[in-house]
Structures are given as structure tokens and as C-alpha cells.
Amino acid sequence: MTATKHTLVALVADQPGVLNRIASLFRRRGFNIESVTVGHSEVANYSRLTIVVDGSTTSVEQVRKQLDKVIDVVKVSDISSDNIVAREMALIKVKSGSASRGEIIEIADLFRASIVDVASESLTICVTGEEDKVDALIQLLRGFTIKEIARTGRVAMSRGEIGPLGAAGGATTAAEARRRGRNLKTKGVTNG
């Protein structure tokens, strides 16, 4: 079986230790997490987690099933084969004197990137897009001496009306998420 890149999305309770429990599960199974992104979701007291990992479909499915058993996970789905929208963001600080500044700005413009900070010896560029776009801009800017890069992981969701997080993903309150996903109180969680 060949390893391929998988994108998992999950709706998880905002509780201390949730990310640690999820990362530990991947560690125990021998997976290297390529990226993890987490942020508030449309449901109060719940976050949306996006994990990108390399592995065979069978082994990633086993991990997905184990993640689904984690106390604070409402629902988790592998959206790798879905029609998805996926984006990354990077801040790239590039050394730039007066001679190179114009060329760097032109390159940033080609990628629809923004100059978010200007200093006497550097420019900071913000780019968002698919992973290949971010990689291509970084590669072009390497000729100007990159001083620093801060990059998010992938954020992703399915195209269309309702994504794979299903009804729980469309909930508007924590109580509704529990009703539509599963009752977290039965697993020892008492929030919301």
C-alpha cells in the first residue's frame, strides 16, 4: 500500500488537552502529522480541526475511527477524496534593499500576495492559496534571501451545502452539536 496525503476534519470540544490527546493518538500509530490547524467553529464552545497526514487509506481510516472515540471529538471525516476547498497562509519576511524592492513587490503581485510590513531592510509578504501556490512563491523569493517564514497548515472544507461533518457541523449551538453528533456527556464531558 502506498502512502498518500489525507485531509481529516473534525469538530471537537474546546477543552484543555484535546489537541494533545489527538496528537498522541497519531504518535502511537506512527503517523507524522504534516500540518494541523485548529480554530473556532460556527458552533459555540467547539473548534474545527484540520489534520494533514501521509498514510495508506486503510491505516488512516483506522486512525479516523479511533479519533471518533476520543471523548471530545463530536465527528471526524477524511475528506481527501471529496471535492474540497483548501487553503494555506504564509507570512514571508524577505531581505530587500532599495534595488530589489520593486522586483519583490512585482513577484508578490503576480501571486496576489500583500505586502503587510515594510522595514528599511525587509518586506513582509502575506500569501494565501493552495499549497502549490504558497510553495511556488517561497521558491521564487529564495533568491532574495528569506529571513523568516511563518506558515499555517491547510484549512479545508467540502464544496457545496453540507460538508462531511454533517448535521453536527451545521449545528449553531453546543447543545445542538451534541444532539446531532453524539451526546458528549455520556463520555464524561459536561461543557455547554
C-alpha positions in Angstrom: 0.0 0.0 0.0 1.3 3.4 -0.9 1.1 6.4 1.4 -0.9 9.3 0.2 -1.8 12.6 1.7 -5.1 12.6 3.7 -7.0 15.6 5.0 -9.0 14.9 8.1 -11.5 17.4 9.5 -13.1 17.2 13.0 -15.5 19.1 15.2 -14.0 19.0 18.7 -15.0 20.5 22.1 -12.9 23.4 23.3 -11.4 21.6 26.3 -7.9 21.6 27.7 -5.9 18.6 26.4 -8.0 17.8 23.4 -5.2 18.5 20.9 -2.7 16.6 23.0 -4.9 13.5 23.0 -5.4 13.7 19.3 -1.7 14.2 18.6 -0.8 11.3 20.9 -3.1 9.0 19.0 -1.3 9.8 15.8 2.1 9.4 17.6 1.1 6.0 19.0 0.1 4.8 15.5 3.4 6.1 14.0 2.0 8.8 11.8 3.8 12.1 11.2 1.4 15.0 11.2 2.2 17.1 8.2 0.1 20.0 9.4 -2.6 20.7 12.0 -4.8 23.7 12.1 -7.4 24.5 14.7 -9.8 27.4 15.2 -13.2 28.3 16.4 -16.1 26.8 14.5 -19.6 28.0 13.8 -20.7 26.2 17.0 -20.0 28.0 20.3 -17.5 26.1 22.5 -16.4 23.8 19.6 -13.4 24.1 17.3 -12.8 22.8 13.8 -9.6 20.8 13.4 -7.9 20.1 10.1 -5.1 17.5 10.1 -3.0 16.6 7.1 -1.2 13.2 7.3 0.5 10.8 5.0 -0.6 7.2 5.1 -2.4 4.4 3.4 -6.2 4.7 3.1 -6.7 1.7 5.4 -4.4 2.9 8.1 -5.8 6.5 8.0 -9.3 5.0 8.3 -8.3 3.1 11.4 -6.9 6.2 13.0 -10.1 8.1 11.9 -12.2 5.5 13.7 -10.1 5.8 16.8 -10.3 9.6 16.7 -14.1 9.2 16.6 -13.9 7.5 20.0 -11.9 10.4 21.7 -14.1 11.9 24.3 -14.1 15.5 23.0 -14.5 14.6 19.3 -18.0 15.1 18.0 -17.3 13.9 14.5 -14.3 13.3 12.3 -14.1 12.7 8.5 -11.5 12.0 5.9 -12.3 14.5 3.1 -9.3 13.6 0.9 -11.5 12.1 -1.9 -14.2 14.8 -1.7 -14.4 17.9 -3.9 -12.8 20.4 -1.4 -11.7 24.0 -1.0 -8.3 24.0 0.7 -6.1 27.0 1.6 -2.9 27.9 3.4 -1.5 31.2 4.5 2.2 32.2 4.9 4.0 35.3 6.1 7.3 35.6 4.4 9.9 38.2 5.5 12.4 38.9 2.7 15.6 40.9 2.8 15.1 43.8 0.5 17.3 46.8 -0.2 16.1 49.7 -2.5 17.5 47.9 -5.6 15.5 44.7 -5.1 12.3 46.1 -3.5 10.4 46.8 -6.8 11.2 43.3 -8.1 10.0 41.6 -4.9 6.7 43.6 -5.0 6.2 42.6 -8.6 6.6 38.9 -7.7 4.2 39.3 -4.8 1.7 41.0 -7.1 1.9 38.0 -9.5 0.7 35.8 -6.7 -1.9 38.2 -5.5 0.0 38.4 -2.2 0.0 41.5 0.0 2.9 43.5 1.5 1.9 43.7 5.2 5.1 45.2 6.6 7.8 47.4 5.2 11.1 48.0 7.0 14.3 49.6 5.9 15.9 46.2 5.0 12.9 43.9 4.6 9.4 43.4 3.3 6.9 41.0 4.8 4.5 39.4 2.4 1.3 37.6 3.2 0.1 35.0 0.7 -3.0 32.7 0.8 -3.9 29.9 -1.6 -3.4 26.3 -2.3 -0.2 24.7 -1.1 1.4 24.7 -4.5 0.9 28.4 -4.9 2.5 29.2 -1.5 5.4 26.8 -2.3 6.0 28.5 -5.7 6.1 32.0 -4.2 8.5 30.9 -1.4 10.7 29.3 -4.1 10.9 32.5 -6.2 11.6 34.6 -3.1 14.6 32.4 -2.0 16.8 34.3 -4.5 16.3 37.4 -2.4 17.2 35.9 1.0 14.2 34.8 3.1 14.8 36.0 6.7 11.7 34.3 8.2 8.6 32.2 7.3 5.5 31.7 9.4 3.1 29.3 7.7 -0.3 27.8 8.6 -1.3 24.3 7.9 -4.1 23.5 5.5 -7.6 24.5 6.3 -10.2 22.7 4.2 -13.9 22.0 3.8 -16.1 20.2 1.3 -17.7 22.2 -1.5 -21.5 22.6 -1.6 -24.2 22.9 1.0 -23.4 20.4 3.8 -19.9 19.1 4.5 -18.9 15.7 5.8 -19.2 16.9 9.4 -22.8 16.5 8.6 -25.6 17.7 10.9 -23.2 18.2 13.8 -21.1 20.5 11.6 -24.2 22.6 10.8 -25.2 23.0 14.4 -25.5 26.5 15.7 -25.2 25.7 19.5 -23.2 23.3 21.6 -26.3 21.6 22.7 -27.4 21.1 19.1 -24.0 19.8 18.2 -24.3 17.2 20.9 -27.8 16.2 19.7 -26.8 16.0 16.1 -23.4 14.4 16.7 -23.4 12.4 19.9 -24.0 13.2 23.5 -20.6 14.1 24.9 -22.0 13.9 28.5 -22.2 10.2 28.2 -18.5 10.2 27.6 -17.7 12.3 30.6 -17.8 15.8 29.2 -20.1 18.3 30.8 -19.5 21.5 28.9 -22.2 23.7 27.3 
